[in-house]
Amino acid sequence: MVVMGHIDHGKTSLLLAIRKLKVPSGKPGGAITQHVGAYEIEKDGRKITFIDTPGHEAFSLMRSRGAKVADLAVLVVASDEGVKQQTKEAITHIKQAQIPFVVALNKIDKPSSDPQRVMREVAKEDVLTESMGGKVPAVSLSAATGKGIEELLEIIFLVAEMENLQTNLEDSAKGVVIESFLDAKRGATATLILSQGRLKPRQIVGTESTFGKVKSLQDFQGKTLKEAQPSQPVLVLGFETPPNVGDQIRVFASIEEAKAGLRATLEKAKKVQIARTIQESEEKQLNLVLKADALGSLEAVEEVLKNLPQEKVGLKILRSEVGQISETDVKLASHTKAVILAFRVKENATAKALLQRTKAKVLRFDVIYDLVEEVRKLMEKTLKPEIVKVTLGKMKVLVVFTTEKNRQIVGGRITEGQVKKGAQLEVLSREKELKGKGKIINLQKNKKDIAQASKGEEVGILYEGQGTIEVGDILAIYVEERTKAEL
């Protein structure tokens, strides 16, 4: 069961309420759940595994993978706020995964709660709840007070029974990685959800990115298991390196067989990388080295960076890994003038010493919003200021007093906006064709110098520039302003 919805609409709080734990105090906007967590609960001898996916839009990749490993979904919508951007994203992922789901209208304890209005908003996203004449069950509840939680669980069990979900325990074990990280004491670990078969200690397992021998299996509470079964969240120890989130896991007969499968996958990835390098752009580029505390975070950061505008400045990720900043990372950054982005990790002792001797730049972050904003600023710093043309007004030429080489004195009436001394202008014919460009050297009214004049006033100007001004021409007055370049 995957729990999906908009940020701060109460997904994690709902899970905690289901597990009969205290609801956490308010989380700061950026300090949201940033690792997919899986929890198993039991009610009346029946079990449900919930997958909690982060609510921020940066984690849509993780959410989509969460939906793919789930049999059912709970779409959490705050009844006091209604449908938001991540709500729409979640609905899209659920529909693409083609799994049944239940709408949980949370926060009914709030004074501004309006479940009926929210269900109408949900209906606009082509999700018709039962009360709106559709087939999607909806439950009004409060994770804060616990009201409606029992009803939600009963509906989930009912939907599961109607789907007649089954699996074969005798098949070879297969599953999906929903989170992985590098533990300083235990090494590479991964949280899996099995889709079939049983997984046991000492079995050889492999994914598209790594392999290993199962050293230990633990449930979400840290208890050691003799075997893992389908739909049960299990922490696996024994991988050579942390597998990628979303990797398919399967059992091999031997380490050699697992290595062979991995070599084939890596060879394919290497060819793709070489092709990508050959096609590198010659445009302005910002080199990055990414280090994060977990693969889920790493992929989320990559996804957000990929979505930054790169028409003017390209982003090149030279290295993207889980774990502490190493000496190799610092050397790479120093030689390529790359910036090291450290997401919830620090440097090891060797790297720390090397950083003091080099010009390598390290930026540390705990919140992904801050990381994105800083990268955007770094990209904009590589751009030259942009020249923006700001229109001031227009003037119709009524008389030409003198004409010299590249200089004229003309008089006319301001028909739009303003005319300012020092401003630039374009000379347009009666047919609105461009005849020349120049600058207003001086501006007079009634033979007195002035700084500016407005619509309706008649003035004389000293023009310097290209082209010849004639009676009947229109002078388009403007200034050029230097503005900070944006992506």
N, C-alpha and C positions, 0 to 999 in steps of 0.2 A: 504494500500500500504506500503510494507516494503522496506526500502532503505538499501542495503547491499553492502559490498565491502571491500577492503583492507584499513588499517589504513592510514590516511592522503591523501586518494585519492579524498576527497572532498564531503563526504556524507552530513555532517552537513552544509557545505558551500552551497551545492546545495539546501538544505531545506531553508536556510536563503535567498538565491536568489529567490526561489519560493515565499517566504513570503514577498519579496521586502524589505528585511532588509539589512543592510550593512554587507559585508563579514568580518568576524573577522580577526584580524591580526594573523600571524602564531602562532600555538599552539605548546608548547614544546612537545617533543616526548612522554612523559609519561602523560601529562595533557590532555588526550583525554576525549571525552564524556564518562561518566561511569554510566549513568542512562539512561534507555530507555526512550526516549521522544516521545510524540505523538502530531502531529500538524494537524489541519484541515484548508484547504484553499478552497476558493470558486472562481470559474471562470465561468462567463456567466450563473450564477444560478446553476451550478453543483459543487458538493463538493467532495473533496478527503481527506482522512485521511492518513497522512504519519507517519510511525513509523521509528524513527532513531535508529539504533542499533550500539553499539560501534564497532570499527574496529579492536581492538587488539585481538590476537588469544585467550587471556584468557577469552574472552567473547563469545566463540563459543556456549556455552550453551544458553546464552541470545539471540544470533542470531537465533539459531535453533527454540527457542520458538517464536521469532518474526515472522519467516516465517510461523509458524503454525497458527498464528492468522490473517494472511494476505490473501487477495483475489488475489492480484497481487504483483509483486516485481520489483524494479528498481536495476539493478546490475551496480554499479558505478565503472568504471575502468579509471584510469588516462591515457590519451592518450600519455603522455610522458614517462610513466614507464611500462605500460603493466600489464600482469597477474602476481600476486604475490600469496603467500601462502594463505592469507585470501580471495583472489578472488576465489581460488579453493574451499575453505571451503564454501563460500557463494553459489557457484554454486551447491555444493553437497546438502546444506540445501534446496535450491530452488527446486531441482529435487525431493528430498525426500518429500517435501510438495506438489509436483505435482501442482504447481501454475504457470500461465503464467507470463512472465517477459519481461522487456525492458532493453536493454543494453545502459547505458549512458556513452559515451566516453567524460570524463571531461578534462578540462585544455587544450583545443585546442588553447588557447591564448599563450601557451608556445612555444618557438622557436623549441624545440625538439619534439613537438607533431607529432605523426604519427598514425592516426586512422586506416589506412589500415593494418599496421603491427600489431596493437593491435587486430584487428578483426581476423587476421590469428592466433594469439596466443589463442584467445578465442575459435576459431574453433578446436584447438588441445584438448580443454577440452570438446569436443562434444557439443558445442554450436554454431550452424550455424546461423549467422545473415542473413537478407534478401539479402544484397549485396554479400554474399558468397553462395547464392543459398538456404538458409534455410528459416525458418519461424519466427525467432526471430527479432523483430524490433530493430534498433540501431539508436541512435541520437548523433551526435557530438555537444558538447556544452561547454560553459565556465561559471562556477558558478561565476567567478570573474567579467566578463563583462556582463553576462546575455544573451549572444548569445546562441540560441538554446533552451532556457527554454520554450518558447511558443510552439515550435514544440514538445518538450517532453510531455507537458501537453495534447496536442491534441492527441498524440499517446496513452497516458494512457487512456484517455476517450474513444478512439476508441476500444482499447483492452477490456475495461470494458463492452462496449456495445456488443461486439462480444461474451463475456462470458455470457451475459444475467444474471448477478448476481441479485438475489432476496432474500428477507427474509420476514417473517411474523411478523408484529407488534403486532398481537393479542396473540401470544404465550407467555408463561411465560419467563421472561427475563433470558438470559444466556450469559455468556461472559468469558473473560480471563483477569487475572491480568498481566499487563506488567511492573508495577513498584509499589513499596510500601515503605513507610518509616514512622518513628515515629516523628511527629512534636511536638516540645516542648509546643506549645500553643494549637494546634488543636487535638493532639492525633494521633492515628493510621489512616493513610490515604493510599489510593491505587488508581492508575490509571488503568482504565478498558477500554476494547474495547468490546462492546456488539456484539454478533453474531445474536441474535434474541430478539424480544419483546421490551418492554419499562421498564425502571427502574425509580422509583419515590421516593421522600423523604418519610420516615416513613415505607418503606417496610423492611421486615426482609430478610437479605442476609447471605449466608454462603459459605465457601470454604472448602477445605480439611484441612485447618490449623486454621481457626478462623470463627467468625460470628459477627453479629452486626445489628443494626437498622440504616438505612440510615438517617443521620442528615442533610446532605447537598450534592448537586451535583453541580460541577463547570466544565466549559469547560476549554480548555487549556490556555485561556487568563484570567482565574480567575472569569469569570462571572457566577453568580448563575443561575442554570437551574431548570425548573419545572419538566422536565423529560429528560432522556437520551435515545437515539435511536441507533439502530445498526450502527456499523462502526464509531460512534462518540466517540472520546477520552473524557473520563469523569473522574474527580477526585472525589472520594467518601470518605466522612467523616462519621465515626460512627462505625468502626470495633473495637472489643475489643483489638486486637493486630494486627500488620501489617501482612496481608496474604502473602504467599509465591509467588514469581514471577512464573508465569505459572499456578497457581491454576485456576481451573474452578469455576466460581461463578454462583450461582443460587438463586432463591427466595424461601423462606419457608413461610408457613402459620403462624408460631409462633416462638418465641424464643426457646421454649421447643423443637420443631421439629428440629431447627437448631442445638441446643446443642446435641440432640440425634445423629444426623449425624456426628457431630464433635467427640463425644465420641467413636463412632465406628472406625473412622479413627485413632484417637490417640491410641486406644487399639491395633490396628494392628501395628502401628509404634513402640509401646512399646515392643511388642513381637520380632520385628525385631531387636531392639536395644539390648535386652537381649541376643539374639542369637549371635549377633556380639561381645558382651562383653565376652561371654564364649569362643569364638574362638580367643581371643587376642593372639598375638604372644609374645614369650618370648625373642625376639631379642631386640637389642638396640632400644630405643623409645624416641621420643621427644614429650612431652605433650604441647598442645596449648589451649589457650582460645581466641576465635575470637570475636571481637566487630567491627561493621561497622556502617556507617551512613545510609545505605539503604540495603534492601534485595538483590537488584540487585548486589550491590558491594559484599555483604556477599557470595552469591552463586558463584560469579566470583572468589573470593579469594579461596573458597573451591575447585573449579574446578581446579585452577592452582596448589594448593598444592597437590591435588590428583594425578596430573600428574608428580610430582617430583619422581625420582627414590627412591624406598623404600626397595630394596632388602637388604641393609646393615643397614639402620636406618629407623624404622617405625615412622609414624606421627600419633598421636592420638589427635583428636579434642575433648576436654572434654566438651566444651560449645561453641556454635556459635549463637550469637544473635545480633539484631539491637539495638543501643542505647549507652548511656554513660557507661563507666566502673563503675561497682557498687562495693559495699563492699563485696557482695557475690562472685563476680569475683576474687577479691584480695585474699579472704580467700581460695577459691578453688585453685588458682594458688600457694599460699603459701604452702598448705598442699600436693599438688601433684607435686611440683617443676615444674610447668608449666610456659610457657612464654605467657604473654598477648600480642596479636597482635591487636593494635588499628588502624583501617583504617578510617581516617578522623573523629575520635571522641576523646573526652577527658574523664577524670574521674570526677565523681561527688565529692562534698566536703567531704563526709564521706570516700569514697574510697581513696581520696588524702591523708587524714590524716592517714589512715591505711597503705598506701604504705610507708610512712615515718617510720613506726614501724616494717615493715616486710621486707623480702628479695625478695618479689615478683618482677619479672622483667617485665617492660612494654616497648614495642617497638612501636613507633608511625610512621605511614606512610600516605602519601598523594598520592603516586604513586605505583601502583601494582608491577612494575618492581623491585623497591627497596625492597618491602616486600618479594618477592620471593627470591631475592639474599641474603637477611639477613637470611631467614629460611634455605636456602641451607648451608650457613656458619655455622649456629648453628648445623645442622645435621652433617656436616663434623667434627666439633670439638669433637663430641662424638666418633669418630673413631680413632683407633690407627694408627700411620704412617705405610705405606705399605713398605715392603722390595722389591725392584725391582732388578732383576738380569740383569746387563749390560755386554754383551759379549765384550771382548777386542781383543782376537785373539786366534790362535792355534799354537802349537809347536809339531814337530815330534821328538820323542826321538831317538837319534843316538847312545848314549853310556850311560852306568850306571857305575859311578865311585865308589861310596860306598853305602852300604845298612846297616842301623842300625834299631833298634826298632823305628818305627814311623818316621824315618828320612832317606832321601836319597839325594845323590848328583848325578845329571844326566846332560847330555849335549844334545843339539839338535838344529834343525833349525826352525826358526819361519816361518810358511807357510801362516799365515793370520794375519792381524792386528798388535797388539802390545803385549808385555809381560812387566808387571810392578812389581817391588818389592812391596811386601805386598798384591798383588792380590791373589785371591783364584783360585783354579783350580779343574777340574774333570779329572780323569784318565780314558781314553777310550781305550779299546783293539782294535786290528786291525779289529775286527768284530763290532766295535762301541758299545760294551757293557760297561756299567759303572763298573769300578773296584775299585774306591776309590775317596775320596775327601780330599783336604788339602789346604795348603797355601804356597806361595813363601816367605821364610824367607830371602833369599838373592839372588841377581842376579849378575852374573859376565860375562865379556867379555875380553878375553885375560888376564885372572887372575886379572882383575881390577873390583872393585865394581861399578855397574852402577844402575841408578834408573829405566831405561826402555830401551827396544830395539824394533826394528821394523822388518817387514817382510823381509826375506832374510838373516838376521843376524843369526850367530851361537853363542849361549850363554850357560852358565852353571847355574843351579839353585840349591839352597838348599831347598828341599821339606820337609814339615812336615805335616803328616796327616795319614789317613787310607789307606790301600791297598798298594800293591807293584808295582812300576813302572818297566816296562821291555822295552827292545829295540823294536822299532816299534810301541809302544803305542803313542796315540795322547793326548796331554794335552790341554784341553779347558780352556782358561784363562778368568776370569771374576771378576767383583767387585759387591758388593751389596750396593745399595744406598737406603737410607730412604727417601721416598717421602710423601708429604701430601696426605692423603687418600681422594679419591673422591667418590661421590655417584654412 
